[in-house]
């Protein structure tokens, strides 16, 4: 099989598994269920993933890959501390609201059991992202000689909470859409953390 | 059995069940597991709750009761729009950080399967709380004749995200404690939403 097809198939499996895990619950979904939803034989599925644990880990890891590719890497290329932070807020909200990957990114924060070694790897990537956001906020505070008493760490957790919480209330047909949300959350953080 | 004992026992069951659901996963935990952890017979547990679904619903409902008793009711009694919002931020953070009830409140936001009628009741209570917070923020914006372009709705979701997300990163032994977090999150919202 050409490598492209393999990569596409893996992502397709992860998306389908993430959807099933959310519809039926992680524990209640079997490898058989995942294979059936994909019209794969059980052997066909095991060709890609050895276990449900591995699928869960790869879903979370893929969510962090998406964050790396669509948020961290492009943000690093932006000039200017303020513009970098604005780009981060916009891009992170876009990832969270992406219809295609919503189920993948939601899984990142659900409390399911992962072998300690795998959990550690995901937590290390999450921590790295928190530090990245914290650094951007510290840069803007310095650039603006801000008098805010909000520390970069507290502001980073606040920002990540605001954004990662969106999936709890967001409705595609609701009044509050990405186009309104991005400027409002950006203003809230800029006014709140850079007095 | 006197009523007090019944109420205490129910809460004890809910706390233990919530802890097990988080340690082992909701689907992977059986009514037998819950009974065993409480040193109850299966019949003894069914005396209180008919099913695991009912326990899950009652955990979520109890989390909303805690919000009502420890946040909404006392906040309503506070004089002055600003002081009411400050009290809400402080009290909600205290509920989220309460060691005794942490597992109960976390369950409120996990994505588990609940019969649609029960899910509806929980969602109605959550929605009522969002409206309460939104109303407080609108009151402060009016009182301050704020020029902020952040709508009370967006600010309410931002605030609830900041606070409800705390359980994802908070460590009792970490550098950021409730005593630091409350004033920083309060400043962030006050500066951010009431420019």
Interface residues (C-beta under 8 A of the other chain):
Chain A: X22 X24 X25 X26 X27 X28 X106 X109 X110 X111 X112 X113 X130 X148 X149 X150 X151 X153 X154 X155 X157 X158 X160 X161 X162 X163 X164 X165 X166 X168 X169 X175 X176 X180 X181 X183 X184 X185 X187 X188 X189 X190 X191 X192 X193 X195
Chain B: X22 X24 X25 X26 X27 X28 X106 X109 X110 X111 X112 X113 X130 X148 X149 X150 X151 X153 X154 X155 X157 X158 X160 X161 X162 X163 X164 X165 X166 X168 X169 X175 X176 X180 X181 X183 X184 X185 X187 X188 X189 X190 X191 X192 X193 X195
